[in-house]
Amino acid sequence: MTVIGAGSWGTALAILLAREGHLTQLWSRDAAQLDAMRSARRNVRYLPDASFPESLQVAADLAQALEGARDALIAVPSHAFRATLEGIKPYLAPHTRIAWATKGFEVESGLLPHQVVREVFGATTPGAVLSGPTFAKEVGAGLPTAMTVASPDEHFAKELAQSLSGPNFRAYTQTDIMGVEVGGAVKNVIAIGSGIADGMGYGANTRVALITRGLAEMMRLGVKLGAQRETFMGLAGLGDLVLTCTDDQSRNRRFGMALGRGESKALAQSAIHQVVEGVAAARAVHHVAERLGVDMPICREIYGIMYENKPVGSAVQALMGREVRSETE
């Protein structure tokens, strides 16, 4: 297995695979980072407490990383996903399968990762997404974790899930790749909203209301795109949403909390030192929902805060002042 992307999540996945006895290559486009990881046998920048197992090797270059690889696992932010696919394409063997742990709509096209994979590689290349309630630090530490592997190719999903699974990691399979990816795309936007509410001191009632109504928005968009409603009650839907909205390891939640305390977007972003995926996701989700005519009021207000300079207090008032309607709408 080759893991492309050596941020915290890519590194954690590479460690997990190697820990389960698989010869694993890890590659990043940052040559200095590769040298540092090779020397320290850990990712000092993003996951300093997790040492590399013997079977995890840091590749010298992309050609070496992908030579003979049966599976390539992409773990890069959504804005870099297409470019990464195009970058690895010349080095892939005909039999190589593509998996990814990238979440979110492509901003320019409104496509989900599996649709981008299809555009770059065609419909015949097996593809699978890894998603669910997982923080890299806990996976790197070997703490008990569960996630979902989704693919229309059930054989690939099962093989990949088995490769990941071990004493402290449980992977489940899914065929509803659309539903799993919509969950991963929307949850970061809702997490910013949850963080804003907590930063403003609104309390547990508000947080749970945002999670619950955020789940309803996620389901509406997913079903409109052809996903199965029950997918959103699983790990990649409700599970990932609750995790991202409630734990301070979530960059999106911390970013929202800073906004709720009155900090600027620039200051909140700079304090985190990593990509806050929900910022770009707010724009992408808003545009897709508008195009499809899907009502997503929470996501719409987060978009307003991110891109229309709407005050956070005004966004809260807009949500609370909406007309009374059935909860099932």
Disulfide bonds with the S-S distance in Angstrom:
none
